[in-house]
Amino acid sequence: MKRRAFFIFVLMLISMSFLPSSFAQDASQSNLPDGAIARLGKGSIVDIAYSPDSTHFAVVSTIGIWLYDTHTYKETALLTGHTWEEISVIAFSPDGKTLASASWDDPVRLWDVYTGQLRTMLTGYVNSVNALAFSPDSKTLAIANANEILLWDTETGQQWTVLSGHTDLVKAITFIPNGRRLVSASSDQTIRVWDLLTGQHKSIEVKLNRYADIVFSSDGKVLAMAHKYIQKIELWETDTGQFLRTFRTAAPVDAIAFSPDGSRLASSSSGWPDYLIELWNTQTGELLTTFTRHTWFIDAIAFSPDGKTLISGAGNGTFQMWNVETGENHLTLKGHLGSVGVVAFSPDGRTLASGSSNHAIQLWDMNTQQSQTTLEADAFHVWGLTFSPDGHLLVSGSSEEVLIWGAHTGELHARYQNWYGAIAFSPDGETFASARFGGAIRLWEAPTIHDREFLQNRAILDTHRDSFNSLVFSPDGETLASAGSEGYILLWDISTAQLRTTIKGHEEPITTLAFSPDGKILASGSWDDTIRFWDTETNRLRQILNGHTDGVTSVAFSPDGKTLASSGGGGTVRLWDAHTGRNHTIFTGHQYEVNSVAFSPDGRTLASGGGEGTILLWEVQSEVPEDVNGDGSVNIDDLMFVAARLGHIGKREAADVNDDGVVNILDLVAVAGAME
């Protein structure tokens, strides 16, 4: 037997020698948090900027700054490091080599655009940065910090002067093209023109709205102010403070941008159901054209350096590239998400479904880790997702309705309004449960892919209580557990549609429920920061798990029942020993709250969906390192698993048995030794 195992071992070594020796990491997977094996989604879009040399454009997202190559439209780097959740402003240097970024409480950072490396941090001042601007020679960076303007030498990283005079927040700054003067606009309702050699300035009073967005034309001669609530944009001359003209927009304005030559102004407006970009002639005030392709709020717009292309980014994670002259849309880029509220694996583990705040459902191919389908749910936030046990149907729930989709086709089969997002299939697939505001739970005869009438009413469980946040069937399908805002767990007998018992214990609303695979434990999570294990035979409390500090949002048992995963408002994912209650692993990496966790059917992967707009995939390690496929024994299957991954690199790779960062011959030897 040993001889045979060794023979197989040698054959595999020989065959693996012909495999590619390197596995280059996709830039979209750069800067993964420790323990994560993949990232789906790139965070919500905050801002966009083109590099002056036209080689890159930068997208500010809720997880960092993505640099895109303008020729391939592929990501080249993800810039991370700011500790504040959201970056407030960015600026490219005129030579295109440097990107400056700032968040509300961090030092300004200077990045090398071509390497993606941090060059320096500018420290030593109170951080309240509202605007950044480079001098024409790229040697000076101006920082609008509170009511002052700080000038820094970009080569030495030293501050060389402070421009003081404004009495309120400085909202916009720009250099005059000759580099000798700088123009600033402040909430103190003045425009100031600064002589950089003497530090003297000229102050011009202008009726600037404190809450308006303000941008300068590239030559600094014109200021545009967008009034968010009264649907207009005003232009002012900076040298004199003279009012020039008003543009009346179709809806409240979200973003504005001047073309490089100042002849055009683009504005994005969001008035549901119309999400528009309007292009204006700055000399005449004429509306030149309107772009109408986006289906969600347009948060960021920017012109290319030649002024021929306009790029726009929306809250539903899509970029549109527009030809300014023709109005033609010539490219759509996807990949950014809104806040991810729920994740769910298909029964075969090949697909991961996610629902987010941009009224869309994404279906992800787990082999390629790419989005394969987008389902438009027409709901502000998708809170519930579940596959039918046979994998043919996907049901989504929101605060407005329940939708039934073909899981393989993406076809919308049925729509049921006024039912809440808490939804669940029974294990046998014969019963479907949904809840709505007001405390009613409806049991339906579960649909099949061939049904014309997808849901047939079976019973209504009317409790006259507040809304339910979670519904879950017991593994034997005989019990439905429901919980919500009152902090109680209700257990229902499915055969009689009657309330069997009420479990009390949590001090605040219950957000999530999960049965262990053997049905002996019901886990509940609450805003009171605790997870509670309930004995399903006695309905008594077995254990309280403490560790979360900002509420528990989701719990899920691993398929073997040994591990409980939980997520919370503090951005952490925790793994607990389901028998002892010990919290043995904490995953950190989400920037905002984590709303949902789900195990893959094989138990090897945990998916978590975050409020910043990303899904992280975590590898759940086996207790025996050599049992790399997690089937409970070390055998030839584990040897083949490692052989198939020779050359892979990265932390927490299951096939990296010795945890040295690479899958190699040493890992094969370790597995072979454990087999003997």
DOLO-464522 format. One record per residue (C-alpha): residue in three letters; y, z, x. Coordinates in steps of 0.02 Angstrom, whole numbers, padded with zeros to 5 digits, always signed. Layout:
BEGIN
ALAYZX
...
END
This chain:
BEGIN
MET+00000+00000+00000
LYS+00117+00043+00144
ARG+00075-00123+00227
ARG+00118-00218+00067
ALA+00282-00126+00042
PHE+00330-00160+00223
PHE+00285-00345+00205
ILE+00397-00361+00051
PHE+00533-00268+00144
VAL+00528-00391+00290
LEU+00527-00542+00175
MET+00683-00479+00089
LEU+00772-00451+00253
ILE+00736-00631+00304
SER+00792-00704+00138
MET+00950-00600+00135
SER+01002-00667+00305
PHE+01043-00832+00222
LEU+01164-00755+00098
PRO+01353-00764+00129
SER+01405-00627+00248
SER+01571-00583+00169
PHE+01628-00539-00004
ALA+01817-00561-00013
GLN+01898-00444-00137
ASP+01997-00524-00276
ALA+02182-00478-00260
SER+02178-00427-00443
GLN+02057-00289-00391
SER+02163-00222-00249
ASN+02216-00040-00238
LEU+02077+00021-00350
PRO+02076+00209-00373
ASP+01939+00306-00285
GLY+01777+00292-00382
ALA+01825+00137-00482
ILE+01727-00024-00458
ALA+01838-00141-00559
ARG+02000-00153-00655
LEU+02021-00254-00815
GLY+02200-00288-00863
LYS+02353-00269-00754
GLY+02463-00148-00850
SER+02601-00179-00976
ILE+02741-00298-00923
VAL+02907-00214-00881
ASP+03009-00342-00783
ILE+02999-00510-00691
ALA+03091-00580-00540
TYR+03079-00741-00438
SER+03091-00740-00249
PRO+03241-00846-00190
ASP+03127-00953-00080
SER+03021-00998-00234
THR+02857-00944-00153
HIS+02825-00792-00263
PHE+02872-00708-00423
ALA+02852-00522-00451
VAL+02794-00440-00610
VAL+02834-00257-00632
SER+02696-00174-00732
THR+02653+00003-00781
ILE+02530+00016-00634
GLY+02636-00063-00498
ILE+02713-00228-00444
TRP+02606-00385-00447
LEU+02653-00526-00329
TYR+02603-00699-00388
ASP+02597-00860-00288
THR+02707-00986-00378
HIS+02595-01133-00331
THR+02426-01061-00381
TYR+02488-00931-00508
LYS+02361-00812-00430
GLU+02395-00632-00382
THR+02424-00605-00197
ALA+02453-00418-00196
LEU+02476-00261-00301
LEU+02612-00147-00234
THR+02584+00036-00277
GLY+02649+00202-00216
HIS+02789+00257-00330
THR+02742+00424-00405
TRP+02847+00401-00562
GLU+02751+00317-00703
GLU+02865+00167-00717
ILE+02965+00066-00591
SER+03142+00045-00654
VAL+03212-00099-00551
ILE+03165-00227-00416
ALA+03261-00354-00310
PHE+03210-00490-00186
SER+03308-00516-00026
PRO+03393-00687-00016
ASP+03276-00741+00125
GLY+03126-00703+00013
LYS+03042-00591+00143
THR+03076-00421+00067
LEU+03058-00344-00106
ALA+03150-00183-00147
SER+03087-00070-00287
ALA+03144+00093-00364
SER+03084+00213-00496
TRP+03178+00356-00574
ASP+03124+00495-00456
ASP+03061+00405-00300
PRO+03144+00339-00143
VAL+03182+00153-00144
ARG+03042+00059-00057
LEU+03052-00102+00044
TRP+02897-00213+00042
ASP+02845-00360+00150
VAL+02820-00499+00022
TYR+02696-00597+00127
THR+02582-00454+00180
GLY+02607-00339+00030
GLN+02634-00195+00151
LEU+02762-00057+00133
ARG+02896-00078+00266
THR+03001+00077+00239
MET+03061+00206+00114
LEU+03246+00246+00097
THR+03260+00434+00075
GLY+03391+00569+00073
TYR+03484+00549-00092
VAL+03472+00604-00272
ASN+03360+00480-00360
SER+03431+00402-00517
VAL+03430+00217-00472
ASN+03490+00093-00602
ALA+03516-00065-00499
LEU+03479-00145-00330
ALA+03562-00292-00240
PHE+03541-00373-00068
SER+03686-00444+00032
PRO+03681-00633+00059
ASP+03617-00610+00238
SER+03479-00490+00177
LYS+03537-00357+00302
THR+03612-00237+00176
LEU+03540-00163+00017
ALA+03656-00089-00113
ILE+03583+00048-00223
ALA+03667+00101-00384
ASN+03624+00286-00383
ALA+03697+00382-00530
ASN+03886+00353-00518
GLU+03886+00300-00335
ILE+03838+00145-00236
LEU+03742+00174-00075
LEU+03738+00040+00062
TRP+03585+00037+00177
ASP+03542-00062+00332
THR+03376-00147+00288
GLU+03323-00168+00470
THR+03348+00013+00525
GLY+03324+00096+00355
GLN+03484+00195+00383
GLN+03621+00225+00255
TRP+03790+00172+00321
THR+03913+00207+00182
VAL+03939+00269+00004
LEU+04055+00186-00121
SER+04127+00319-00237
GLY+04244+00298-00383
HIS+04144+00271-00542
THR+04137+00422-00657
ASP+03979+00375-00751
LEU+03815+00282-00720
VAL+03829+00119-00622
LYS+03725-00004-00725
ALA+03741-00168-00628
ILE+03792-00225-00453
THR+03800-00389-00358
PHE+03870-00457-00195
ILE+04001-00593-00193
PRO+03924-00744-00101
ASN+04031-00719+00056
GLY+03956-00545+00075
ARG+04124-00459+00099
ARG+04141-00390-00077
LEU+04030-00309-00205
VAL+04055-00301-00394
SER+03992-00157-00503
ALA+03993-00116-00688
SER+03979+00060-00756
SER+03959+00158-00916
ASP+04133+00226-00878
GLN+04191+00058-00952
THR+04257-00014-00790
ILE+04214-00158-00676
ARG+04255-00123-00495
VAL+04273-00248-00353
TRP+04240-00166-00183
ASP+04301-00221-00012
LEU+04153-00178+00099
LEU+04255-00171+00259
THR+04382-00046+00197
GLY+04287+00037+00054
GLN+04437+00008-00059
HIS+04412-00057-00235
LYS+04502-00134-00383
SER+04464-00058-00553
ILE+04466-00162-00712
GLU+04444-00084-00883
VAL+04316-00171-00995
LYS+04241-00109-01158
LEU+04064-00092-01095
ASN+03936-00017-01213
ARG+03843+00130-01135
TYR+03677+00073-01209
ALA+03696-00114-01181
ASP+03604-00216-01049
ILE+03721-00286-00916
VAL+03691-00427-00790
PHE+03805-00522-00671
SER+03802-00707-00636
SER+03741-00747-00459
ASP+03919-00777-00396
GLY+03978-00614-00473
LYS+04116-00697-00574
VAL+04046-00668-00748
LEU+03969-00516-00831
ALA+03854-00529-00982
MET+03828-00381-01097
ALA+03690-00382-01228
HIS+03711-00270-01380
LYS+03537-00220-01435
TYR+03579-00167-01611
ILE+03717-00284-01669
GLN+03638-00449-01614
LYS+03769-00516-01497
ILE+03801-00551-01313
GLU+03976-00545-01238
LEU+04039-00628-01078
TRP+04180-00555-00971
GLU+04270-00619-00817
THR+04248-00491-00678
ASP+04407-00525-00579
THR+04523-00501-00727
GLY+04419-00412-00858
GLN+04462-00553-00977
PHE+04346-00575-01125
LEU+04271-00750-01126
ARG+04157-00775-01277
THR+04022-00705-01392
PHE+03847-00770-01426
ARG+03774-00722-01595
THR+03587-00699-01571
ALA+03453-00722-01703
ALA+03388-00545-01684
PRO+03412-00389-01575
VAL+03410-00433-01390
ASP+03275-00369-01273
ALA+03319-00458-01109
ILE+03452-00575-01035
ALA+03461-00680-00877
PHE+03585-00802-00798
SER+03526-00966-00723
PRO+03559-00974-00535
ASP+03711-01087-00557
GLY+03779-00981-00700
SER+03788-01127-00821
ARG+03655-01056-00938
LEU+03610-00887-01008
ALA+03439-00848-01080
SER+03412-00708-01204
SER+03253-00645-01287
SER+03259-00580-01465
SER+03129-00488-01566
GLY+03142-00492-01753
TRP+02969-00484-01830
PRO+02884-00603-01859
ASP+02995-00712-01749
TYR+02998-00682-01561
LEU+03124-00801-01484
ILE+03206-00852-01322
GLU+03378-00930-01347
LEU+03460-01035-01211
TRP+03651-01039-01211
ASN+03785-01143-01125
THR+03896-01013-01042
GLN+04048-01129-01038
THR+04049-01180-01220
GLY+03947-01045-01305
GLU+03833-01179-01378
LEU+03652-01136-01419
LEU+03556-01266-01319
THR+03378-01233-01373
THR+03259-01103-01440
PHE+03086-01065-01370
THR+02961-01003-01500
ARG+02787-00974-01434
HIS+02774-00788-01403
THR+02693-00678-01535
TRP+02754-00509-01474
PHE+02909-00425-01402
ILE+02978-00521-01252
ASP+03020-00388-01124
ALA+03066-00490-00971
ILE+03139-00661-00928
ALA+03188-00744-00763
PHE+03245-00915-00700
SER+03165-01002-00552
PRO+03282-01025-00402
ASP+03310-01209-00444
GLY+03351-01164-00624
LYS+03223-01287-00694
THR+03094-01160-00753
LEU+03108-01003-00858
ILE+02969-00875-00855
SER+02952-00748-00995
GLY+02837-00599-01014
ALA+02789-00517-01178
GLY+02717-00351-01229
ASN+02552-00431-01277
GLY+02520-00471-01094
THR+02561-00656-01090
PHE+02679-00755-00979
GLN+02753-00919-01036
MET+02826-01047-00915
TRP+02960-01157-00994
ASN+03042-01319-00939
VAL+03227-01278-00960
GLU+03279-01460-00984
THR+03147-01512-01111
GLY+03102-01344-01188
GLU+02919-01385-01158
ASN+02797-01244-01128
HIS+02690-01299-00981
LEU+02589-01144-00937
THR+02526-00982-01014
LEU+02462-00840-00906
LYS+02365-00692-00975
GLY+02295-00531-00905
HIS+02418-00393-00944
LEU+02380-00277-01090
GLY+02469-00154-01201
SER+02410+00025-01212
VAL+02220+00021-01224
GLY+02167+00130-01370
VAL+01979+00103-01375
VAL+01835+00025-01276
ALA+01658-00014-01334
PHE+01506-00097-01253
SER+01397-00222-01344
PRO+01215-00165-01367
ASP+01155-00281-01228
GLY+01292-00223-01109
ARG+01353-00399-01074
THR+01519-00380-01165
LEU+01652-00246-01166
ALA+01774-00247-01311
SER+01946-00166-01297
GLY+02083-00138-01425
SER+02264-00114-01377
SER+02440-00090-01442
ASN+02479-00275-01435
HIS+02381-00311-01595
ALA+02243-00394-01496
ILE+02060-00365-01456
GLN+01995-00424-01289
LEU+01812-00468-01259
TRP+01767-00452-01074
ASP+01618-00534-00989
MET+01540-00394-00887
ASN+01458-00516-00766
THR+01622-00598-00715
GLN+01735-00454-00768
GLN+01851-00583-00845
SER+01923-00592-01020
GLN+01822-00719-01117
THR+01900-00706-01291
THR+02058-00636-01371
LEU+02049-00589-01556
GLU+02217-00574-01645
ALA+02200-00418-01753
ASP+02376-00423-01828
ALA+02389-00234-01810
PHE+02510-00135-01705
HIS+02370-00033-01628
VAL+02181-00056-01636
TRP+02107+00119-01635
GLY+01926+00087-01682
LEU+01796-00036-01616
THR+01609-00039-01643
PHE+01471-00168-01626
SER+01333-00182-01754
PRO+01167-00121-01682
ASP+01101-00300-01674
GLY+01258-00354-01578
HIS+01304-00495-01698
LEU+01459-00414-01774
LEU+01610-00324-01705
VAL+01711-00214-01823
SER+01889-00161-01781
GLY+01993-00028-01865
SER+02179+00005-01862
SER+02301+00104-01967
GLU+02314-00046-02083
GLU+02140-00119-02108
VAL+01961-00147-02055
LEU+01916-00319-01989
ILE+01741-00392-01966
TRP+01717-00521-01827
GLY+01575-00627-01763
ALA+01542-00545-01595
HIS+01486-00708-01515
THR+01601-00831-01604
GLY+01759-00726-01623
GLU+01771-00787-01803
LEU+01856-00669-01926
HIS+01733-00647-02070
ALA+01814-00516-02181
ARG+01967-00405-02199
TYR+01976-00238-02290
GLN+02149-00164-02307
ASN+02206+00016-02325
TRP+02061+00088-02225
TYR+02092+00190-02069
GLY+02035+00157-01892
ALA+01891+00282-01888
ILE+01733+00176-01909
ALA+01546+00192-01870
PHE+01380+00102-01891
SER+01220+00196-01928
PRO+01087+00175-01792
ASP+00978+00065-01904
GLY+01127-00046-01944
GLU+01105-00025-02132
THR+01257+00085-02166
PHE+01436+00069-02111
ALA+01567+00207-02130
SER+01756+00194-02129
ALA+01895+00316-02167
ARG+02074+00307-02225
PHE+02229+00414-02242
GLY+02214+00545-02377
GLY+02040+00602-02327
ALA+01924+00476-02408
ILE+01771+00409-02316
ARG+01681+00258-02384
LEU+01499+00216-02352
TRP+01460+00032-02361
GLU+01302-00068-02362
ALA+01317-00136-02187
PRO+01344-00323-02171
THR+01239-00452-02082
ILE+01301-00611-02002
HIS+01234-00710-02151
ASP+01316-00608-02290
ARG+01451-00688-02395
GLU+01514-00522-02460
PHE+01515-00425-02299
LEU+01536-00248-02364
GLN+01457-00184-02524
ASN+01521-00016-02582
ARG+01387+00118-02576
ALA+01479+00283-02596
ILE+01647+00368-02570
LEU+01652+00538-02486
ASP+01814+00607-02557
THR+01864+00770-02474
HIS+02049+00779-02522
ARG+02087+00822-02343
ASP+02200+00746-02211
SER+02156+00591-02113
PHE+02002+00577-02004
ASN+02010+00535-01819
SER+01824+00514-01787
LEU+01664+00466-01877
VAL+01491+00468-01796
PHE+01312+00453-01860
SER+01173+00563-01794
PRO+01038+00469-01696
ASP+00916+00480-01843
GLY+01048+00410-01960
GLU+01029+00552-02085
THR+01196+00638-02050
LEU+01375+00579-02036
ALA+01497+00691-01943
SER+01683+00673-01976
ALA+01832+00766-01905
GLY+02020+00751-01904
SER+02188+00834-01916
GLU+02131+00997-01995
GLY+02020+01043-01848
TYR+01860+01051-01951
ILE+01698+00955-01930
LEU+01617+00898-02092
LEU+01431+00855-02094
TRP+01375+00737-02233
ASP+01201+00701-02299
ILE+01188+00512-02301
SER+01046+00504-02429
THR+01143+00605-02559
ALA+01321+00566-02502
GLN+01358+00753-02515
LEU+01446+00871-02398
ARG+01313+00975-02311
THR+01420+01096-02212
THR+01588+01127-02130
ILE+01603+01182-01948
LYS+01760+01275-01894
GLY+01814+01325-01719
HIS+01949+01213-01646
GLU+02127+01276-01653
GLU+02207+01103-01664
PRO+02161+00930-01732
ILE+01994+00859-01676
THR+02012+00688-01595
THR+01834+00637-01553
LEU+01650+00670-01590
ALA+01485+00619-01509
PHE+01302+00661-01540
SER+01184+00681-01392
PRO+01047+00548-01390
ASP+00916+00674-01446
GLY+01028+00732-01588
LYS+01022+00915-01537
ILE+01205+00930-01484
LEU+01365+00875-01569
ALA+01512+00870-01449
SER+01691+00881-01514
GLY+01855+00860-01421
SER+02025+00922-01479
TRP+02209+00931-01439
ASP+02174+01115-01400
ASP+02112+01052-01229
THR+01931+01102-01260
ILE+01765+01014-01283
ARG+01641+01109-01390
PHE+01453+01090-01400
TRP+01377+01129-01570
ASP+01192+01160-01603
THR+01146+01036-01740
GLU+01004+01144-01805
THR+01105+01303-01827
ASN+01281+01227-01830
ARG+01332+01364-01709
LEU+01441+01349-01556
ARG+01336+01331-01398
GLN+01468+01307-01264
ILE+01653+01275-01231
LEU+01703+01158-01090
ASN+01876+01187-01016
GLY+01969+01077-00894
HIS+02082+00955-00985
THR+02263+01008-00997
ASP+02344+00878-01110
GLY+02218+00863-01250
VAL+02046+00782-01259
THR+02052+00604-01325
SER+01872+00542-01312
VAL+01695+00602-01272
ALA+01535+00503-01244
PHE+01357+00549-01194
SER+01264+00446-01066
PRO+01110+00356-01137
ASP+00993+00480-01052
GLY+01091+00627-01123
LYS+01115+00709-00953
THR+01302+00676-00937
LEU+01452+00692-01050
ALA+01607+00591-01009
SER+01777+00644-01075
SER+01955+00582-01064
GLY+02123+00663-01091
GLY+02309+00647-01102
GLY+02332+00692-00920
GLY+02260+00528-00857
THR+02092+00598-00801
VAL+01912+00555-00840
ARG+01786+00696-00819
LEU+01597+00697-00804
TRP+01504+00852-00861
ASP+01324+00907-00842
ALA+01270+00908-01024
HIS+01146+01050-00993
THR+01250+01170-00889
GLY+01425+01117-00942
ARG+01477+01099-00760
ASN+01619+00976-00728
HIS+01549+00889-00574
THR+01661+00735-00562
ILE+01844+00698-00599
PHE+01907+00518-00594
THR+02094+00492-00574
GLY+02182+00325-00573
HIS+02255+00293-00743
GLN+02445+00307-00742
TYR+02461+00364-00923
GLU+02344+00449-01046
VAL+02162+00394-01057
ASN+02122+00354-01238
SER+01939+00307-01236
VAL+01778+00314-01133
ALA+01613+00223-01159
PHE+01449+00213-01062
SER+01362+00046-01036
PRO+01189+00040-01119
ASP+01103+00060-00950
GLY+01209+00213-00912
ARG+01264+00148-00743
THR+01444+00105-00788
LEU+01580+00204-00876
ALA+01730+00113-00949
SER+01895+00201-00983
GLY+02047+00131-01072
GLY+02221+00192-01023
GLY+02392+00197-01103
GLU+02465+00099-00956
GLY+02368-00055-01010
THR+02214-00057-00898
ILE+02028-00029-00915
LEU+01942+00048-00765
LEU+01756+00031-00734
TRP+01677+00178-00644
GLU+01505+00181-00566
VAL+01405+00332-00620
GLN+01301+00386-00470
SER+01119+00435-00484
GLU+01076+00614-00433
VAL+00950+00538-00309
PRO+01049+00416-00199
GLU+00895+00308-00163
ASP+00866+00285-00351
VAL+01001+00153-00352
ASN+00956+00077-00520
GLY+00950+00247-00605
ASP+00780+00229-00686
GLY+00719+00399-00627
SER+00607+00344-00483
VAL+00625+00261-00312
ASN+00521+00102-00310
ILE+00520-00083-00269
ASP+00654-00114-00401
ASP+00776-00007-00302
LEU+00734-00103-00143
MET+00771-00268-00231
PHE+00932-00196-00303
VAL+00996-00154-00129
ALA+00937-00320-00055
ALA+01033-00417-00187
ARG+01193-00328-00136
LEU+01183-00341+00053
GLY+01358-00367+00123
HIS+01450-00291-00025
ILE+01587-00171+00024
GLY+01683-00037-00068
LYS+01678+00146-00110
ARG+01547+00212-00232
GLU+01443+00053-00225
ALA+01273+00113-00291
ALA+01176+00008-00165
ASP+01273+00092-00023
VAL+01146+00233-00012
ASN+01218+00314+00144
ASP+01396+00297+00078
ASP+01466+00216+00236
GLY+01566+00086+00139
VAL+01451-00063+00160
VAL+01279-00113+00095
ASN+01172-00155+00247
ILE+01003-00135+00332
LEU+01023+00054+00342
ASP+01026+00066+00154
LEU+00867-00038+00140
VAL+00783+00077+00266
ALA+00837+00231+00168
VAL+00763+00165+00006
ALA+00603+00109+00092
GLY+00586+00282+00170
ALA+00609+00367+00001
MET+00473+00255-00072
GLU+00350+00313+00060
END
